[in-house]
Each structure stands twice: as C-alpha cells, then as structure tokens.
Amino acid sequence: RALVGDLGTPFRSTYTAVGDVINLASRLQEAARGSQCDILVSCAMADALPERYLYPMGTIALRGLSHVKIFTPLAVHEAPGGRPKNTTPREQ
C-alpha cells in the first residue's frame, strides 16, 4: 500500500507518495543504475506477469530492506526463454 497526495500543512504542502512499496521501488531503481539491467522488478511484480517474460536475477541486499528476490524483463525478441545480455546486478 502507498499513500499518495498532498502532504503537509495548509501553509506548506507537497504532492508525494510514501509507503513500503515506494521505498522498494526506489531501491530497485538504485540497483538498476548500478547494474547493466535497465529494469529490475520485485516478486510482487513478477507474480503479476507471465513467467516466460522474466529472467530471475537472484537475491540482492537493498539498503534498508532484507534480501529481495529480483527479476528483469526479457526483451521482446528474447522471450520466451534465453538470458538477457549483461545481466549482473550489483550488490549494495
């Protein structure tokens, strides 16, 4: 779950999103920048997609979170099967 909207006081507020899923998305974004994968997804997202379109990347430690199992989507020309090129996430 996430909370999205104007947060703050009537004098000073900002439109933002907060919650555990927002933190996870931010950490996955950081991990993707440090790897050669453009996109990393969590188990929750992987569960919502057909397995044949994802490549399991293993488990990594993300800042502030326990070890998280991650996946990367296969390119359209690679699915189904195969391993995406240069898929080595960086441990954090």
LINPE-V494115 format. One record per backbone hydrogen bond with DSSP energy under -1.0 kcal/mol. CO is the residue of the C=O (numbers start at 1). NH is the residue of the N-H. Records with the same first field share a line. If there is no record, write none. Layout:
BEGIN
CO->NH ; NH
END
This chain:
BEGIN
3->18
5->16
7->14
12->9
14->7
16->5
18->3
19->23
20->24
21->25
22->26
23->27
24->28
25->29
26->30
27->31
28->32
29->33
30->34
41->71
42->46
43->47
46->49
50->53
51->54
53->74
55->72
58->70
60->68
62->65
68->60
70->57
71->41
72->55
75->78 ; 79
END
